């Protein structure tokens, strides 16, 4: 569309060095067929020859020409290009500048600024829009509610927080699109103007403006110079008279098209809205149902009904997953893990695996930390019961150990403690086991008493038998002693041997040793007697030989020796035999003597007869 040809924009400007040697202000504009761009910049460097304003203006114009647009992003890119140009400059001094950019499509405009160059938009003689300085003075003026005229002389008016050449945090202001009307006036100016000409004077000049912008500019310059300010800064003033804005010839068709599109959009929006509402309503219903299930879960946990809590929690989790509510999913998942842990522990507890159940309840209590400790009371109660149950079993086991050691009194004490504890906590199984243990204990005691009575009887019998045996052994020893005294060593050995056998059976070591000593003495004496007997036998043999040889006197001596031996070993019978033998020898000797006497007598008689 021929926008420029079908609109009338009249632009004029003045730019002077003021009291300075060089003019560091710069104004430039370009009007393309579809868009126009107006740029004013104020150099902020101390060097008179600084070209920061010109460099910034040129960078904006070039960026605009390469991509003409009124989009906010495009306008921002123009200012960023200018900022980069100053930062990348090889100037001796770090270049800085204030800038205001106006972009228009001949029907609307958008402006952007960084620093304290200013814009005013007049409509029907009144200010329609004006820029705000990006300075500390402006911020302080807002807080202190200072007038524009006072701000123009505020000492912090040039202390800028956003400007071109800023290395970090460059944040220029970019306006919304402003619709233009015929007769609008856009004015751009630098601090050389606003420090010396107040806003009221500017407003007066432009409220009485004709169709020529140059006349207004000349009037303002005349006001400025008439004041003859000291150290007058560079000043630049530009005015764009918008005598005719562009009107789109296709506007009615476009409006109709827009209406049709709008109707379609409305229908689509209504359809989408209904769908969204239905989805929203469904989501709300699910949220309500989820919350109800969630609350039911909590109530069942409070009631210690973990089976129903598990069912409600599972349904609540499904709804949370459908809603994709991560927080609720995590929260409900923690409750589900807790419920599963408690149910597992309850199952083990019900089966009587108390030690394993204790471990499972402790695991469940760890889970309870992530579920607002809801199950702590229930778990603690279960753990207390398990501790009591295990104490019952501990008492019973301790009683069993003591019973194995035959410490029945202490064992009974432990069993009674187990029974008492089981009764107090209504633990029927433990009480039954304690009663069974007591029955076993009392049975063992009765059996032991029977055994003890039997053992006592047997001990009494053994004692009686022992006494009898000891009496018999003592009698045998006495008989042996008597035989020993009578030198009847063979009989003594028999008695002593029988007594020794009895003492050995009685395990009477001392008595056995005494008898054994006597037995040895008896054996020794018996051996001596045998030797004496053998010697006596030798005497007898010798006597017999002498007797055969007729040596009766010598034979009698041998018999006498044998007799003495027999008498010495108390062989009275043998001694008597020897005595008889000696008597017989004596008789024989007498007979022999008589015979010899007779023979001698006969010989004597015979001799006498012969004579």
C-alpha positions as CSV (number, residue, x, y, z in Angstrom):
1,X,0.0,0.0,0.0
2,X,1.1,3.5,-0.8
3,X,1.3,4.8,2.8
4,X,3.8,7.6,2.4
5,X,2.1,9.0,-0.7
6,X,-1.3,9.0,1.0
7,X,-0.1,10.8,4.2
8,X,1.4,14.2,4.9
9,X,4.2,14.3,7.5
10,X,6.1,17.7,7.7
11,X,9.5,17.5,9.5
12,X,11.8,20.4,10.5
13,X,14.6,20.6,13.0
14,X,17.3,22.9,14.4
15,X,20.6,21.8,16.0
16,X,23.2,24.2,17.3
17,X,26.4,23.9,19.4
18,X,25.2,26.6,21.8
19,X,28.2,27.9,23.9
20,X,30.3,24.8,22.9
21,X,32.8,24.6,20.1
22,X,31.3,21.4,18.7
23,X,27.8,20.2,18.4
24,X,27.5,16.7,19.8
25,X,23.7,16.5,19.3
26,X,22.4,14.7,16.2
27,X,19.1,14.3,14.5
28,X,18.2,12.2,11.5
29,X,15.2,10.7,9.9
30,X,14.2,8.5,7.0
31,X,10.7,8.1,5.5
32,X,10.2,4.9,3.6
33,X,7.1,3.9,1.7
34,X,5.7,1.8,4.6
35,X,7.5,3.1,7.6
36,X,9.3,6.2,8.8
37,X,12.0,6.5,11.5
38,X,13.0,9.7,13.5
39,X,16.1,9.7,15.7
40,X,17.5,12.3,18.1
41,X,20.6,11.8,20.2
42,X,22.6,13.8,22.7
43,X,26.3,13.0,23.2
44,X,27.3,12.6,26.9
45,X,31.1,12.7,26.5
46,X,33.3,15.6,27.7
47,X,35.4,15.7,24.6
48,X,34.1,18.4,22.2
49,X,34.9,16.3,19.2
50,X,33.0,13.2,20.5
51,X,30.8,11.7,17.8
52,X,28.7,9.4,20.0
53,X,25.4,10.9,19.0
54,X,26.0,10.8,15.3
55,X,27.3,7.2,15.5
56,X,24.3,6.1,17.5
57,X,21.8,7.8,15.1
58,X,23.5,6.3,12.1
59,X,23.4,2.8,13.7
60,X,19.6,3.1,14.3
61,X,18.9,4.4,10.8
62,X,20.9,1.6,9.2
63,X,19.3,-1.1,11.4
64,X,15.8,0.4,10.6
65,X,16.5,0.4,6.9
66,X,17.6,-3.2,6.9
67,X,14.5,-4.3,8.8
68,X,11.8,-1.6,8.9
69,X,9.1,-2.5,11.4
70,X,7.1,-1.2,14.3
71,X,7.3,-4.4,16.3
72,X,8.6,-4.0,19.8
73,X,11.3,-6.5,19.2
74,X,12.4,-4.7,16.1
75,X,12.6,-1.3,17.8
76,X,14.5,-2.9,20.7
77,X,17.0,-4.3,18.1
78,X,17.6,-0.8,16.7
79,X,18.6,0.5,20.1
80,X,20.8,-2.5,20.8
81,X,22.5,-2.0,17.5
82,X,23.2,1.7,18.5
83,X,24.4,0.5,22.0
84,X,26.8,-2.0,20.4
85,X,28.1,0.6,17.9
86,X,29.2,2.8,20.8
87,X,30.7,0.0,22.8
88,X,32.6,-1.3,19.8
89,X,33.8,2.2,18.8
90,X,37.6,2.7,18.7
91,X,37.2,6.2,20.1
92,X,39.8,7.5,22.6
93,X,36.9,7.9,25.0
94,X,34.2,5.5,25.9
95,X,31.3,6.9,23.9
96,X,27.9,7.5,25.6
97,X,24.7,9.1,24.5
98,X,21.0,9.7,25.2
99,X,18.6,8.7,22.4
100,X,14.9,8.8,21.5
101,X,13.6,6.9,18.5
102,X,10.2,7.2,16.8
103,X,8.9,4.7,14.3
104,X,5.7,5.2,12.4
105,X,3.6,3.5,9.7
106,X,2.0,6.8,9.0
107,X,-1.1,5.8,10.9
108,X,0.4,4.9,14.3
109,X,3.7,5.5,16.1
110,X,5.9,3.8,18.7
111,X,8.7,5.5,20.5
112,X,11.7,4.3,22.5
113,X,14.2,6.1,24.6
114,X,17.3,5.6,26.7
115,X,18.7,8.6,28.7
116,X,17.2,12.1,28.9
117,X,16.4,13.2,25.4
118,X,12.7,13.9,25.3
119,X,9.5,13.4,23.2
120,X,6.2,15.2,23.4
121,X,3.1,14.4,21.4
122,X,0.5,17.2,21.0
123,X,-3.1,16.6,20.0
124,X,-5.5,19.5,19.6
125,X,-3.1,21.8,21.4
126,X,-2.7,19.5,24.4
127,X,0.0,17.0,25.4
128,X,-1.2,13.5,24.5
129,X,2.1,11.6,25.3
130,X,5.5,12.5,26.7
131,X,8.6,10.5,27.5
132,X,10.2,10.1,31.0
133,X,13.9,10.8,31.6
134,X,15.8,7.6,32.8
135,X,17.7,9.5,35.5
136,X,18.1,9.6,39.2
137,X,16.7,13.1,39.2
138,X,13.5,11.9,37.6
139,X,13.2,9.1,40.3
140,X,13.8,11.5,43.1
141,X,11.3,13.9,41.5
142,X,8.6,11.2,41.6
143,X,9.3,10.6,45.3
144,X,9.4,14.3,46.2
145,X,6.6,15.3,43.7
146,X,8.8,18.0,42.1
147,X,7.6,20.0,39.1
148,X,9.1,19.6,35.6
149,X,10.7,23.1,35.9
150,X,12.4,22.1,39.1
151,X,13.6,18.8,37.6
152,X,15.1,20.8,34.7
153,X,17.6,22.2,37.2
154,X,17.9,19.2,39.5
155,X,21.6,18.3,40.2
156,X,20.9,14.6,39.4
157,X,19.1,15.3,36.1
158,X,22.0,14.0,34.1
159,X,22.8,11.0,36.4
160,X,21.4,8.3,34.1
161,X,20.7,4.7,34.8
162,X,20.0,3.7,31.2
163,X,21.9,5.2,28.2
164,X,23.7,4.2,25.0
165,X,27.2,2.8,25.6
166,X,26.1,0.9,28.7
167,X,27.9,-2.4,29.1
168,X,25.5,-4.1,31.4
169,X,21.8,-3.9,32.2
170,X,20.9,-1.9,29.1
171,X,17.1,-1.6,29.4
172,X,15.6,1.1,27.2
173,X,11.9,2.1,27.5
174,X,9.7,1.1,24.5
175,X,6.1,2.4,24.3
176,X,3.0,0.8,23.1
177,X,1.6,1.7,19.6
178,X,-0.1,5.1,19.6
179,X,-2.8,5.8,17.0
180,X,-2.2,9.1,15.2
181,X,-4.8,11.7,14.2
182,X,-4.6,14.5,11.7
183,X,-3.0,17.6,13.3
184,X,-0.9,15.6,15.8
185,X,2.6,17.1,16.4
186,X,5.6,15.0,17.6
187,X,8.4,17.0,19.1
188,X,11.9,15.6,19.9
189,X,14.5,17.7,21.8
190,X,17.7,17.5,23.8
191,X,18.6,18.9,27.2
192,X,19.9,22.1,25.7
193,X,16.2,22.9,25.1
194,X,14.5,21.5,28.3
195,X,17.1,22.9,30.7
196,X,16.3,26.5,29.4
197,X,12.8,26.4,28.1
198,X,10.1,25.1,30.4
199,X,7.3,22.7,29.3
200,X,4.6,25.4,29.6
201,X,6.4,27.6,27.0
202,X,6.8,24.7,24.7
203,X,3.1,23.9,25.1
204,X,2.1,27.5,24.3
205,X,4.2,27.6,21.1
206,X,2.8,24.3,19.7
207,X,-0.8,24.9,20.8
208,X,-0.8,27.9,18.5
209,X,1.1,26.2,15.7
210,X,0.2,26.6,12.0
211,X,0.9,23.9,9.4
212,X,4.6,24.8,9.2
213,X,6.9,23.3,11.9
214,X,9.8,25.6,11.1
215,X,7.9,28.6,12.5
216,X,7.4,26.9,15.8
217,X,11.1,25.9,16.0
218,X,12.2,29.4,15.3
219,X,9.9,30.8,18.0
220,X,11.3,28.4,20.6
221,X,14.9,29.1,19.5
222,X,14.2,32.8,19.9
223,X,12.9,32.2,23.4
224,X,16.0,30.2,24.2
225,X,18.5,32.7,22.9
226,X,16.6,35.7,24.4
227,X,17.4,34.3,27.9
228,X,21.2,34.3,27.0
229,X,21.9,31.3,29.4
230,X,25.5,30.8,30.5
231,X,27.2,27.7,29.3
232,X,24.4,26.9,26.9
233,X,24.6,23.2,26.0
234,X,24.2,21.9,22.5
235,X,20.6,22.1,21.6
236,X,18.5,20.2,19.1
237,X,14.8,20.5,18.5
238,X,12.8,18.5,15.8
239,X,9.1,18.7,15.1
240,X,7.0,16.3,12.9
241,X,3.7,17.8,11.9
242,X,1.3,15.0,11.1
243,X,-1.1,16.9,8.8
244,X,-2.6,13.8,7.3
245,X,-2.5,10.3,8.5
246,X,-2.7,7.3,6.2
247,X,-6.2,5.8,5.8
248,X,-6.4,2.3,4.6
249,X,-8.8,2.0,1.5
250,X,-9.5,-1.6,2.3
251,X,-10.5,-0.8,5.8
252,X,-14.2,-1.5,5.4
253,X,-13.5,-4.8,3.7
254,X,-10.9,-5.6,6.3
255,X,-13.4,-4.7,9.1
256,X,-16.0,-7.0,7.5
257,X,-13.4,-9.6,7.2
258,X,-12.3,-9.0,10.7
259,X,-15.9,-9.3,11.9
260,X,-16.3,-12.6,10.1
261,X,-13.1,-13.9,11.4
262,X,-14.1,-12.6,14.8
263,X,-17.4,-14.4,14.7
264,X,-15.5,-17.6,13.7
265,X,-13.0,-16.9,16.4
266,X,-15.9,-16.3,18.8
267,X,-17.5,-19.6,17.8
268,X,-14.2,-21.4,18.1
269,X,-13.6,-19.7,21.4
270,X,-17.1,-20.6,22.6
271,X,-16.5,-24.2,21.5
272,X,-13.1,-24.3,23.1
273,X,-14.5,-22.6,26.2
274,X,-17.2,-25.2,26.5
275,X,-14.7,-27.9,26.0
276,X,-12.3,-26.3,28.4
277,X,-15.2,-25.8,30.8
278,X,-16.2,-29.5,30.5
279,X,-12.6,-30.5,30.9
280,X,-12.3,-28.1,33.8
281,X,-15.5,-29.4,35.3
282,X,-14.3,-33.0,34.9
283,X,-11.0,-32.0,36.4
284,X,-12.8,-30.3,39.3
285,X,-14.9,-33.4,39.8
286,X,-11.8,-35.5,39.8
287,X,-10.1,-33.2,42.2
288,X,-13.1,-33.3,44.5
289,X,-13.3,-37.1,44.2
290,X,-9.5,-37.3,44.8
291,X,-9.8,-35.1,47.8
292,X,-12.7,-37.1,49.2
293,X,-10.7,-40.4,48.7
294,X,-7.7,-38.7,50.3
295,X,-9.7,-37.6,53.3
296,X,-11.2,-41.1,53.6
297,X,-7.7,-42.5,53.6
298,X,-6.7,-40.3,56.4
299,X,-9.9,-41.1,58.4
300,X,-9.3,-44.9,57.9
301,X,-5.8,-44.4,59.1
302,X,-7.1,-42.6,62.2
303,X,-9.5,-45.5,62.7
304,X,-6.6,-48.0,62.2
305,X,-8.5,-49.6,59.3
306,X,-5.5,-49.9,57.0
307,X,-7.2,-52.4,54.6
308,X,-9.9,-49.8,53.7
309,X,-7.3,-47.1,53.8
310,X,-5.3,-49.0,51.2
311,X,-8.3,-49.2,48.9
312,X,-9.2,-45.5,49.2
313,X,-5.5,-44.5,48.8
314,X,-5.1,-46.5,45.6
315,X,-8.2,-44.8,44.1
316,X,-7.0,-41.4,45.2
317,X,-3.6,-42.0,43.6
318,X,-5.2,-43.0,40.3
319,X,-7.1,-39.8,40.3
320,X,-4.0,-37.8,41.1
321,X,-2.2,-39.4,38.2
322,X,-5.0,-38.6,35.9
323,X,-4.9,-35.0,37.1
324,X,-1.0,-35.0,36.8
325,X,-0.8,-33.3,40.2
326,X,2.8,-34.0,41.1
327,X,2.5,-32.7,44.6
328,X,-0.6,-34.9,45.3
329,X,1.0,-37.9,43.6
330,X,4.0,-37.6,45.8
331,X,1.9,-37.0,48.9
332,X,-0.6,-39.9,48.3
333,X,2.3,-42.2,47.2
334,X,3.9,-41.6,50.6
335,X,0.7,-42.6,52.3
336,X,0.3,-45.6,50.0
337,X,3.8,-46.8,50.9
338,X,3.1,-46.3,54.6
339,X,-0.2,-48.2,54.3
340,X,1.5,-51.1,52.5
341,X,4.3,-51.2,55.1
342,X,1.7,-51.3,57.9
343,X,-0.4,-54.0,56.2
344,X,2.7,-56.1,55.6
345,X,3.7,-55.8,59.3
346,X,0.1,-56.6,60.4
347,X,0.1,-59.8,58.3
348,X,3.4,-60.9,59.9
349,X,2.1,-59.9,63.3
350,X,-1.1,-61.9,62.8
351,X,1.0,-65.0,61.9
352,X,2.9,-64.7,65.1
353,X,6.3,-63.7,63.6
354,X,6.8,-61.0,66.2
355,X,10.5,-60.3,65.7
356,X,10.0,-59.9,61.9
357,X,6.9,-57.9,62.6
358,X,8.8,-55.6,64.9
359,X,11.3,-54.9,62.1
360,X,8.5,-54.3,59.6
361,X,6.7,-51.9,62.0
362,X,10.0,-50.0,62.5
363,X,10.2,-49.7,58.7
364,X,6.6,-48.5,58.5
365,X,7.4,-45.9,61.1
366,X,10.2,-44.6,58.9
367,X,7.6,-44.3,56.1
368,X,5.3,-42.5,58.5
369,X,7.8,-39.6,58.7
370,X,6.9,-38.8,55.0
371,X,3.1,-39.1,55.8
372,X,2.8,-36.4,58.5
373,X,3.4,-39.1,61.2
374,X,-0.2,-40.2,60.8
375,X,0.5,-43.9,61.7
376,X,2.9,-43.2,64.6
377,X,0.4,-43.9,67.4
378,X,-0.8,-47.1,65.8
379,X,2.7,-48.4,65.1
380,X,3.9,-47.4,68.6
381,X,1.0,-49.3,70.1
382,X,1.9,-52.4,68.0
383,X,5.6,-52.1,68.9
384,X,4.7,-51.9,72.6
385,X,2.6,-55.0,72.3
386,X,5.3,-56.9,70.4
387,X,7.8,-55.8,73.1
388,X,5.5,-57.2,75.7
389,X,5.0,-60.4,73.7
390,X,8.7,-60.8,73.2
391,X,9.2,-60.2,76.9
392,X,6.8,-63.0,77.6
393,X,8.8,-65.3,75.3
394,X,12.0,-64.1,76.8
395,X,10.8,-65.0,80.3
396,X,9.7,-68.4,79.1
397,X,13.0,-69.0,77.3
398,X,15.0,-67.8,80.4
399,X,12.9,-70.2,82.5
400,X,13.7,-73.0,80.1
401,X,17.4,-72.3,80.4
402,X,17.2,-72.3,84.2
403,X,15.1,-75.5,84.1
404,X,17.9,-77.2,82.0
405,X,20.3,-76.1,84.8
406,X,17.9,-77.7,87.3
407,X,17.4,-74.3,88.9
408,X,13.6,-74.9,89.3
409,X,13.0,-72.1,91.8
410,X,14.2,-69.4,89.5
411,X,12.7,-71.1,86.5
412,X,9.3,-71.1,88.2
413,X,9.8,-67.4,89.0
414,X,10.4,-66.6,85.3
415,X,7.4,-68.7,84.2
416,X,5.2,-66.9,86.7
417,X,6.4,-63.5,85.4
418,X,5.6,-64.6,81.9
419,X,2.2,-65.7,82.9
420,X,1.5,-62.5,84.8
421,X,2.6,-60.3,81.9
422,X,0.7,-62.2,79.4
423,X,-2.4,-62.0,81.5
424,X,-2.0,-58.3,82.0
425,X,-1.7,-57.6,78.2
426,X,-4.4,-60.2,77.4
427,X,-1.9,-62.3,75.4
428,X,-3.7,-65.6,75.5
429,X,-1.0,-67.5,73.5
430,X,1.8,-66.3,75.7
431,X,-0.3,-67.1,78.8
432,X,-1.0,-70.6,77.5
433,X,2.7,-71.2,76.8
434,X,3.6,-69.9,80.3
435,X,1.1,-72.3,81.8
436,X,2.4,-75.2,79.7
437,X,5.9,-74.3,80.9
438,X,4.8,-74.3,84.5
439,X,3.1,-77.7,84.0
440,X,6.3,-79.1,82.6
441,X,8.2,-77.6,85.5
442,X,5.9,-79.0,88.1
443,X,5.9,-82.4,86.2
444,X,9.7,-82.3,86.3
445,X,9.6,-81.4,90.0
446,X,7.2,-84.3,90.8
447,X,9.3,-86.7,88.7
448,X,12.5,-85.4,90.4
449,X,10.9,-85.9,93.8
450,X,9.9,-89.4,92.9
451,X,13.4,-90.0,91.6
452,X,14.8,-88.5,94.8
453,X,12.5,-90.8,97.0
454,X,13.5,-93.8,94.9
455,X,17.1,-92.8,95.1
456,X,16.8,-92.4,98.9
457,X,15.3,-95.8,99.1
458,X,18.0,-97.2,96.9
459,X,20.6,-95.3,98.9
460,X,19.2,-96.7,102.1
461,X,19.3,-100.2,100.7
462,X,22.8,-99.6,99.4
463,X,23.7,-98.2,102.8
464,X,22.3,-101.3,104.5
465,X,24.0,-103.5,102.0
466,X,27.2,-101.5,102.6
467,X,26.8,-101.8,106.3
468,X,26.2,-105.6,105.9
469,X,29.2,-105.9,103.6
470,X,31.4,-103.8,105.8
471,X,30.3,-105.9,108.8
472,X,31.0,-109.1,106.8
473,X,34.4,-107.7,105.7
474,X,35.3,-106.7,109.3
475,X,34.4,-110.2,110.4
476,X,36.5,-111.7,107.7
477,X,39.4,-109.4,108.7
478,X,38.9,-110.5,112.3
479,X,39.0,-114.2,111.3
480,X,42.0,-113.5,109.2
481,X,43.7,-111.8,112.1
482,X,42.8,-114.7,114.3
483,X,44.2,-117.2,111.8
484,X,47.3,-115.0,111.3
485,X,47.8,-115.0,115.1
486,X,47.5,-118.8,115.0
487,X,50.0,-118.8,112.1
488,X,47.3,-120.3,109.9
489,X,48.4,-118.2,107.1
490,X,46.5,-120.0,104.4
491,X,43.2,-119.5,106.2
492,X,44.3,-115.9,107.0
493,X,45.0,-115.3,103.2
494,X,41.6,-116.7,102.3
495,X,39.9,-114.4,104.9
496,X,41.9,-111.4,103.9
497,X,41.3,-112.0,100.2
498,X,37.5,-112.2,100.8
499,X,37.6,-109.1,103.0
500,X,39.7,-107.2,100.3
501,X,37.2,-108.1,97.6
502,X,34.3,-106.7,99.7
503,X,36.2,-103.5,100.5
504,X,37.0,-103.0,96.8
505,X,33.4,-103.4,95.9
506,X,32.5,-101.0,98.6
507,X,35.2,-98.7,97.2
508,X,36.6,-98.3,100.7
509,X,40.1,-97.6,99.6
510,X,41.6,-97.1,103.1
511,X,40.2,-100.3,104.5
512,X,41.2,-102.1,101.3
513,X,44.7,-100.9,101.6
514,X,44.9,-102.0,105.3
515,X,43.6,-105.5,104.3
516,X,45.9,-105.6,101.4
517,X,48.8,-104.8,103.7
518,X,47.7,-107.6,106.0
519,X,47.3,-109.9,103.1
520,X,50.9,-109.1,101.9
521,X,52.1,-109.8,105.5
522,X,50.2,-113.1,105.5
523,X,51.7,-114.1,102.2
524,X,55.1,-113.2,103.5
525,X,54.5,-115.2,106.6
526,X,53.1,-118.1,104.6
527,X,56.2,-118.1,102.4
528,X,58.4,-118.1,105.5
529,X,56.3,-121.0,106.9
530,X,56.8,-122.9,103.7
531,X,60.5,-122.4,103.9
532,X,60.5,-123.6,107.5
533,X,58.4,-126.6,106.4
534,X,60.8,-127.3,103.7
535,X,63.7,-127.1,106.2
536,X,61.8,-129.4,108.6
537,X,61.2,-131.8,105.7
538,X,64.9,-131.8,105.0
539,X,65.6,-132.6,108.7
540,X,63.0,-135.4,108.5
541,X,64.6,-136.8,105.4
542,X,68.0,-136.6,107.0
543,X,66.6,-138.2,110.2
544,X,65.1,-141.1,108.1
545,X,68.5,-141.7,106.4
546,X,70.3,-141.7,109.7
547,X,67.6,-144.0,111.1
548,X,68.1,-146.4,108.3
549,X,71.8,-146.3,109.0
550,X,71.1,-147.1,112.6
551,X,72.2,-143.7,113.9
552,X,69.2,-143.4,116.0
553,X,70.7,-140.7,118.2
554,X,71.6,-138.5,115.3
555,X,68.2,-139.3,113.7
556,X,66.6,-138.2,117.0
557,X,68.5,-134.9,116.8
558,X,67.2,-134.3,113.3
559,X,63.6,-135.0,114.4
560,X,64.2,-132.7,117.3
561,X,65.1,-129.9,114.9
562,X,62.1,-130.6,112.7
563,X,59.9,-130.6,115.8
564,X,61.2,-127.2,116.9
565,X,60.5,-125.8,113.5
566,X,57.0,-127.2,113.5
567,X,56.4,-125.9,117.0
568,X,57.7,-122.5,115.9
569,X,55.3,-122.3,112.9
570,X,52.6,-123.7,115.2
571,X,52.2,-127.0,113.3
572,X,51.3,-128.8,116.4
573,X,50.2,-131.9,114.7
574,X,53.5,-132.1,112.9
575,X,55.4,-131.3,116.0
576,X,53.4,-134.1,117.8
577,X,54.3,-136.5,115.0
578,X,58.0,-135.5,115.5
579,X,57.6,-136.1,119.2
580,X,56.1,-139.5,118.6
581,X,58.8,-140.3,116.2
582,X,61.4,-139.3,118.7
583,X,59.7,-141.4,121.3
584,X,59.7,-144.4,119.0
585,X,63.4,-143.9,118.3
586,X,63.9,-143.7,122.1
587,X,62.0,-147.0,122.4
588,X,64.0,-148.5,119.6
589,X,67.2,-147.4,121.2
590,X,66.2,-148.9,124.6
591,X,65.3,-152.1,122.9
592,X,68.5,-152.0,121.0
593,X,70.4,-151.5,124.3
594,X,68.5,-154.3,126.0
595,X,69.2,-156.6,123.0
596,X,72.9,-155.7,123.2
597,X,72.9,-156.2,126.9
598,X,71.2,-159.6,126.4
599,X,73.7,-160.5,123.8
600,X,76.6,-159.5,126.0
601,X,75.0,-161.5,128.8
602,X,74.6,-164.5,126.6
603,X,78.2,-164.2,125.6
604,X,79.2,-164.0,129.2
605,X,77.2,-167.1,130.1
606,X,78.5,-169.0,127.2
607,X,82.0,-168.1,128.2
608,X,81.5,-169.2,131.7
609,X,80.1,-172.5,130.5
610,X,83.1,-173.2,128.3
611,X,85.3,-172.6,131.1
